[in-house]
Amino acid sequence: MLVAANAEACRLSAPITSSGGRFCAGLDRVNELSAQLNAWVFRRVRHWRSQGKLVGLVGGEHSTPQGAIEAFLEEYPGMGVLQIDAHADLREAYEGFSHSHASIMHNVLETRVGRLVQVGVRDYCDSEYRLATSHPKVRTFFDFALKERLCQGESWHSLCEEIVALLPENVYVSFDIDGLEPALCPHTGTPVAGGLRFHEATYLLKTLHRAGKRLVGFDLNEVAPGPEGDQWDGNVGARVLYKLCGLALLSAGARD
């Protein structure tokens, strides 16, 4: 079902994206298929959670975890989302697509999420900036502001503590690999200059645990393969995934 739906959505969306959103025939159907994917992911996550499993989603592009986040919010109303990302992803729609990777967090804000904390954001449009700086549930740590504070002598430790303190007890981590500096993910779809170093990202994740927060679920998205034989993006992505799995296990009570 998903393979067929993906093929149909790709066929219908190609002329829309190639025209920059000016050609709209088929748009409603693409949005319908995207909503069906969200519902399928929601059901699968809810199924595995009912079996007592830890659940993480590996994308794919960054629209894929919508259903997962909604499933976790059903279990943990008021849950916080920690988003590591180069992009704000707060557009109402992108080229008409209401479930695009550029709209994932806009859609999350329409759920029962308690708080959205964004880290590393450095690429956004005017409407996204207005939403990020005015919405009561959003706190965005723009990359340029974080770097300025580091240059002025603040420690990454203190910044991480400030970031984590804004989150409620239960936290879902949405990790877009382009939140890291491009040298760590050169083949991701939309790399942006700047970003977190690997140890900065992992230290932030560790700070969640040290602060007593519970990582209830996570996703890792936008890891893209390089040319044949180039395993760098996959290597970095696998290590981020390893850290996320470890933190989820610690949150579930694992000791080692």
N, C-alpha and C positions, 0 to 999 in steps of 0.2 A: 504493500500500500504506500509506504513512504517513498520508495524508489519511483513508483509511477507518478505520485504527486509532485515529487521533486522535478522529474522530467517535464511535466506539464507546466510547472511554475517557471522553470528556466526558459522554456520555449516562449511563454507569454511575456516574461519580463524582459527578454533580450531587446525588443524594439523600444521598450519604455526607457531602459537604462541608456541605450545608445542615442536616444533623442534628448537625454537629460531630463526626462520626466514630461516632455511635451506631448508625447504619443501615449494616450491613456487607455486604449482598447486592451481589455484583458486585465486591467488593474484590479477591479473588484474581485475577480476570480483568484488572482495571486494572493490578495489579502485574505480571502476565504481559506485558501490552502494553508497559508501561514497560521491562521487561527486553528485549523485542524491539527497542525503539527504541535502547537502549544498545548492543545487538549490531550494529544497522545503522550507528550512528555509528562504532563501533569499526572495522567493516569499511571504511567510507568513508575514515576517517583513515588507516588502514593502507595502503589502496590509493594515496592521494595521496602518502603518505610514500615508498612504494616507487618513485614516479615522481620523487622528489627535490624535491617541492614543500614550501614552507613552508605550514603549516596552522594556521588560527585558526578558532574556532567562534563564531558570533554567534547568541545566543538572542533571544527565548525566555526561559523561566524557568530558574532556576539548576540544575535537575536535568539539563539537556540535555548538559553536557559529560562525564558519567560515562564514556561509551564512549571519548571522545577522550582523557581522562586515562589510561585503561587501555591504549589503543593506544600512547601515548607512553611509558608505563612498560614496555611490552614492548620498546621500542627503547632506553630509558634506565632500566634497573632502578635503584632507589634515588633516582630523580629527586625533587627537592623541589617543593612546590606553594606559591606565594605567593598567598594569598587576600586580596583587598581587598573588604570586605563589612561591612555594618551588623550582619549576623547571623552566628552561629557555624555554623549549618547542621550541627550535630552530633547531631541527634535520630536515634534508632534508626529511628523512623517517625513520620509526622505524620498524624493521623486514620486511621492504619492503612496509609497509603501508604509503602511501603518505599523508593521511588525519588523521593520528593518533593524540592522545592527546599530543604526544611528538613533533609534527610538526606544531601545530596550529599557533604559532607566526612566524615560518619560512614562512608559507604560507601567513600570513598577510603582511609580508614585501614585498611580490610580488604584493601587491595591491597599491592603491593610498594613503596609510596611511602616515600621516605627521611625526609622531614620535611615537616610542614605548618606554615607560618607564617602567622598570621592578623593582619590589620591593620585597625583601625577598628571592631572589633566592639563593639556597644553594646546589643544586644538578644538575650537568651538565657534559657533556662530553667535550673532548678537542675541537671538532669542534664547539660546542655551545659557548664555552668560547671565541674562536677566533672571531666568528661572533658578539658576544655580546660586545666585546671590540674593534672592528674595523669598524662595520657598521655605516655609518654616521647618520642613523635614529634611532639607538638604544642607550639607556643609561640604564645600569643595575646597580642597587644598591644592591650589593651582601649582603646577611644577615650578613656574618662575618665582612664585612667592616662597616656596620651600627652599629653593636654591639661594635666594637672597638671604634668608634667615640663617642658612648654613654658612654662607660667606661672612655673615656678621658675627659668627662665633657660637650660635646655638648648636647644641648637639643633636644628632639624629635620634638619640635615645629620648631626649626631652620632647622632640617633635612627635615621635611615635606614641609616647604617653599621652600627649595632647589629643592626637587623632583617636586613639582607642577609647579615651575617656568619654567621648561623645556617643559611643555605641551602647545599646542596651546589652543585657546579659547574653541573649541569644543572637548570634551573628552568622550571616551567610556571606561568604567571600566570592565575589565575582571578579575573576582575574583575566583580564585581556592582556595577552603577552606583549602588546605594543605599549603597555604601561612601563615596560623596561626600556632602557636605552637601546637604540636601533642596532648597535653592535652585537647585542644578544639575540636579536630576532630580525635579521636583515631581510628575510623573505616574507615577513608578514604583510598583509594586504595594504595597510595604511600606516607605515612607520612615520614617526615624527621625531625631529631632533630633540634632545633632552631625555628626561625619563629617569627611572630608578636604576641603580646598580643592583646586581643580583643580591648581594649581602644586605642592601638596604631593604629590599622587598621581603627577604626572609626574616630580617630582624623585626620588621613591622608585624609579620605573622606571629613570631614568637612573643611579641609584646601582648598580643591578644590573650595568649594563654597565661602569661605572667600576671595579667590584670584580672584574671578570673573569668574572662569571657568564654562562652561556649560556642565553638564552631560547629553548627548543626548541619551545614551542607556547603557545597562549593561548586564552582565551574571554572574551567580553564579553556579559553577560546583564542582563536586567531593564530594558532601555531601553524605555520605553512612550511611545506617541504622546500628545500633548495634544489639546485640542479643535481643530477644524478651523482651520487657519491658524497654530496655535501650533507652531513648529518648534524650540522651545528644547531639549527633551529630546533630540531627534534631532541637533541641532547639537552638544551636549556629547558625546553618545555617539559621533558620527562623529569628533570630535577625540580622544577617548580611543582609538578604534580606530586612528586614524592613528598615534598614538604607539606603540601596541602593534606595529603592522606595521613601523614604523621600527626599533624595538628588535630585532624578530625578524630583520630584514634585516642590522642591524649584527652580531648574533650569528652570522649566516651568512657574514660576511666582507665585507659591502658597505662601501664607503668613503665614499659621499656620501649 
